[in-house]
């Protein structure tokens, strides 16, 4: 069931966003190399960077195909280099509610450069502009201090701790003013 189709182009100060393709798999391997935080995004075992990149990329492409929503490639404008991914994911039954989540991941070599905040804020603005719902969340592992700071910069407040896919997480949430409605 298509919930929404991204209205492209979407850009921010340093980045542009586009659908993830199989051609991104090789570049996305860098996310799985020397990344001590993989458990924060649900990567428990190590199939190796190549296989993990295939799994991740295929999952994101399936989400877009199934719902119209999901992670998009975040590409640096100045170098045309994939530096992460970001998007809106429809989540069913999060503490009894069906909610939209803003998710984001950045390749470790681009950490601490403000990219995660730039991406998350842009997609909260996009979400709000599209009028998808009156609230949006980010699900963040309780030990992922960096992503918690990004959510706070994005105007979200920390809610309850809960178990998400076997990990203790906080549900960061922002109540929004619904500006306009689009039907897909």
Buried (B, 14 or more C-beta within 10 A) or exposed (E): EEEBEBEEEBEBEBBBBBBBEEEBBBBBBBBBEEBEBBEBBEBEEEEEBEEBBBEBBEEBBEBBEEBBBBBBBBBBEEEEBBBBBBBBBBBEEBEEEEBBBBBBBBBBEBBEEBBBBBBBBBBBEBBBEBBBBEBBBBBBBBEBEBBBEBBBBBBBEBEEEBEBEEBEBBBBBBEBEEEEEEEE
